[in-house]
């Protein structure tokens, strides 16, 4: 029985290696459509929720009442986060390390559990104004969306990894309207492997997800820079060197702080005897 299973798996791997470019493009298009809708709606609800919270802060006539509502909302978010992370620990953090571990074969994500729980918590946490970004969650949502499609298509392990990587790139593309950046980010930071199958399906997924995002949000860039930025002359370029040194050191300190801040929360949690799920 085991030999038959290995033979069947080998046949699937060979069929995948022999598949045409067109089939890879087709898979990428499916992933791009699904992930584009998931991440596009994720981004849309975050923006609407953030404007709602921002309106409560700006309403000076009812500031005390609004602050009470916001504080109560944060408590609800904390409670819901604790409940969901107890049942699905892989939704914690940005989600990028989990995607990398999945592609390396170090862990297996429960794609459906991660998808809907990360989706809900991500919207509530980011829209409420907490210091979080949508890049990591969008990549993880795209990756588990790609994995869900792979399960639906009953793909081989190699196909599944390709679709997970395609979904991750599509998630970043839909989040920032940047399909090429999504592709290159996944190549450099997530997949660490380059092949014809990966390139074609991932590029197709990124372009289609970006197209879905453009249909929702229009052509305005996410990071829209003004046109009247004054140009710097050559004798002012030394400022960039100092800026690079300063930002490099700042990034190093920030990374160290983020990686070690958990110890502070652990200490506080032990002092007040709080369940780890709440911090």
N, C-alpha and C positions, 0 to 999 in steps of 0.2 A: 504493500500500500504506500509505504514511504517512497519507494523507488518510482512508483507511478506519479506521485505528487511532484517529485523532483523533475521527472521527465516533462510533465505538463508545464511546470514553471520554466524549464529551459526552452520549451517550444514558444512560450509567450515572450520570453526575452528575445529569442531569435526573430520572431514576427515583428516585435517592436523595432529591432535594429534594422529590419528590412523594409519598414514602412515608408511610404512616400512622403515627400515634403507637404503635399496637399493634406494628408491626414493630420500632420502635425499642426498645420495652419488651422484646420477645422477644430481640433481640440483647443487650440489657443483662443479661437473666436468664442467657443462655448464658455471657457473660463473667463474671458474678458467680459462677456455679457453679464454673467452671473455676479462676478466680483465687482464689476462696475455698478450694478444695481445695489449690491450690499454696501459697498464703501460710499457710493454716492448718496444713498439715503442716510448713512451714518453721518457723513459730513453735513448734510442738509439739516438733520435734526439737531446736531451740535450747534450750528449757527443760529437756528431759531431759538433754541433753549438759551444760548448765551445772550441773545438780544433781550429775552424775557428777564433774565437775571439782571442784566445791565439796566433795564428799565426800572426794576425795583430799587436799585441803588440810586438812580437819578431822580426818583420821585421824593424830593425833599419834604413835601407836605405830609407824607405818611412814612417818614424814615424809620421811626421806632417800630411801627407795625411791620414794615417790610424787613427790617433786620431780624425781627423775631421769626418771620416766615422763612427767611433764608437760613437762619440758624437751625430751625426745625427741619428744613429740607436736608441740610448737611448731616444731621443726626440720622435721618432716614437712609441717606446714601451710605453712611458708615455701617448701619445695621444690615442693610441689604448686601453690601460688599462682604461683610463677615459671613453672612449666610451662604452666599454663592461661592466664595473662595474656599469655604470648608468642603463643599461638594465637588469643586473643580479647582484645584490649586494651580493649574497651568494658565489661568486667566490673570494671575498676578504679574505686575511689572509691564514692561513694554510689549513683551511677546516675541521679540526678535530672537533672544537666546533659545527659546523653546522651538522656534522654527528651524534654527540652525541644528539643534540637537535632533530634531525629527529627520532632517535631510541626511545627517550623519549616521542615522540608525541607532542613536543612543536612547531614544524614547519614542513613544507612540502617543500622539494627541487624540483625545476623543473629540473628533472634529465638530460634531453637532453640539455637544455640551459647551465647548469653548466658543463656538460661533455665537450662540444666542446669549450666553452669559456675558461674554466680552462686549458684545454689541450693546446690551442694556447698560452695563456698568460704565462702559466707555462714554456713552452719551450723557449719562447722569453726572459723571465726574468731570468731564471736560467742559460740558455746557454750563456747569455751575460755577466755573471760573477758577477751579483748582489749578495748580501749576503743573499741568499735564499737557502733552502734545498728542496729536492724532497720528503721527508717523508710525510709531511702533504698533499701536492697535490696528491701524489700517493694513499693515503688512501681515500681522497675524490673522486678521479676519480674511484677507485674501488667500493666505496659505491654507487655512482650514476649509475655505470655500473651494479651493482647487482640490483638496483632498476629498471633499464630499463628492465632487464631480468624478474623481477617479474611482471612488467606491461605486458610484452609480453606473459608470462604464465598465466596472469589473476589470480594472486595469491591472497590469503586472506591477511588481515593485518598482521597476525602473520607470515605467510610465507614471506611476503615482508620484515618485519624487520629482519628475519633470513637471507635472501639473501643480504640485505644491509650490515649486519654485516659480512657475508661471503665475500662479495666484498671488504670491507675495509681491512680484513685480507689478502685477495689475493693481493690487491694493495701493501701492505707493503712487502709481500713475494716476489713479482715480482721486487720491487724496490731494494731490498737488498739481494736477494737469501737466505731468512731466513724464511721458512714456519712456524716453531715452534714459532719463535719470533713474527711473524704476528698474529698467533692465540692467544698467551698469551697477546700481547699488546691490542688486541681488547677486550679480556675478562676483563683485568684490567682497561683500560682507556676509552673504548668506550661503550661497551654493558652493562657492570656491571651485567650480568645475565648469569647463566650457566644452560644449559639443554641438553638433548640428541640430540634434533633436531639441536640446534646451534652448538654443538661440532662436530657432524658428517659432516654436510654440510660445516662448516667453515674449518675444517681440510682438507677435500677433495679439496675445492677451493684453499686453500693455497698451497697444494702439486702440484696441476695441474698448477697453475700460476707460481710457482717456476720452474716447468719443462719447461714451455714455455720460461721463462727467461733464463734458462740454454741453451736451443737450440739457443737462439740469441747471448748470451754473453760468453758461454763456462763455464768451471768449476772454473775459477779463482775467488776467493772471492772478494766481493766488497771492503772490508777493508782488503786488503792483507798485512799481517804482515811478516817481514823478519824472516828467520829461525835462524839467528845467534844472537838473543837477549840474552845478558848475564843474567844469573839467579842471583837473589838476595838471600843473606844468611839471616838466621833468625835474626841476630843482626842488620839488615838493615830495618826490617819491620816497624820500627817507622816512616819511611819516608811516608809509606802509610797512617798512621794516620794523619800526618800533611797535606798530600795531600788531604785527605778526608775532613778535616776541611776547608782548603783553597778553594777547589772546591765547597763545600756546601755553603759557604758564597758568593763566586763569583756567583754561580747560583742564589742565593736569590737576590743579587744586580742586576744581569742581568734581572731577571724576573720583578723586580720593574721598571727598566728602560724601558723595552719593553712595559709594561702595561701603562706607563705614558708618553711615548714619543709622543703619539697622541696629548697631550695638547700642546706640543711645535709646532707641525705642525698646529694645529688649530690657535695658536697665530700668526704664520708666515702667514698662509693663510688669516687671517683677516687683517693683516698689508698690504699685497700686493694685497688683494681682488682677491684671486684665488679660483676657484671652488673646493669644497671638493673632487670631483672625481679625481683631479690630485694629491692629497696627502693622 
